[in-house]
Amino acid sequence: MYTAIGRVMAALAASLVVLTAPSTQAQAQAEPTQRLRIVGGLAGLNQYNRHEEPFWTQTLPRLTGGRVSAEIVPFDRAGIRGQEMLRLMQLGVVPFGTAILSLSAAQEPTLGAVDLAGLNPDMATLRRTVAAFRPHLERTLRERYGIESLAVYVYPAQVVFCNRPLTSLADLKGRRIRISSAPQADLVEALGGVAVQTSFADMMANMKSNNIECAITGTMSGNTIGLADMTTHIHSMAINWGLSVFGANAAAWNALPADVKALLRREMPRLEQAIWAESERETGEGIACNIGADGCISGRKARMTEVRSSPADERQRREIFVSTVLARWVQRCGPTCADVWNQTIGPVSGFEAGK
């Protein structure tokens, strides 16, 4: 950890809130300019390009009349592993940062509950789940890590792409399927498939070499990398989404003037809403592009066949989620996680976690 901290401190040497010191008597009479250093989400995705980066570099200076400015860098271009973000924010090495919850669960296991594979098959369900879990999320970050939660972001839906005909989730039996997390592996294995842990960067090479026959990835990101050219069918049920929390180290947050904190408390929910709307739009457009529908605007039209979720798929999802995905998560996470689940997500999902 100390090596990681040293590396990040070197990469983000100016990662603390900086107050520009007055250098002349005239400047001393003026209100100091504040410069914030932000670590954002994943580079190259619309969450970052269309929303996070413009908010900090353009909207915030405009709203404050230039009194507050900010620089932002995506965490995957800042020498930071996603699993390290909570710790780095807790220490103040990253004063303002975006932490992916599934990766942060390596340090705080309960954070993985909100986006388990098979829990949120659509955006409406995801919104209910997040609303139920959010008080626990905010309390945990504040009390255990000294982090003030300011927003929760979401990436587009992760769905299944396959290179041969598919009519239902049951048809995944026996197929080698790219996964990126343990809960995704639990779901795939319960369906009778073979889970193959594969990075996003290596997914296309594995598909070309026939090491995998299907892949779980984003609707639009799959289109962008050309996965639609190598697959024929796409199942549009969301396996999971990808949630992240934007927060501030308590010392950095408390160092801000009251009016700046009030402005961020007002504006961050608006940024959050814009990102959720973008995610929902991009989920639908990704499907449209992959099947060559008129709704495809920013992607490339392909000729895949969409497989929509059937009542049988929904029954199987629910059965597998309770018997396998949730049960294995509790086994890995422990009794405390079961308690958190039953107090937060359980009542709105209808799924109770055993111990």
Protein Blocks (a to p, Z undefined) as FASTA:
>chain_A
ZZmmmmmmmmmmmlcccddddfbfklmmpccddddddddddehiaklmmmmmmmmmmmmm
mmnnomaccddddfklnopafklmmmmmmnomambdcddfklmmmmmmmlmmmmgghklm
bfklmmmmmmmmmmmmmmmmmmmnopacfbdcdddddddddfbdcfbfklmgopacddfb
fklmmmmmmnopacddddfklmmmmmmnomafbdcddfklmmmnommmmpcbdcfbdfbn
opadddddfklmmmpcfklmmmmmmmmmmmmmmmmmmmmmmmmmmmmmmnopaklmklcc
dfbdcddddfklmmmmmmmmmmmmmmmmmmmnomklmmmmmmmmmmmnopacdZZ
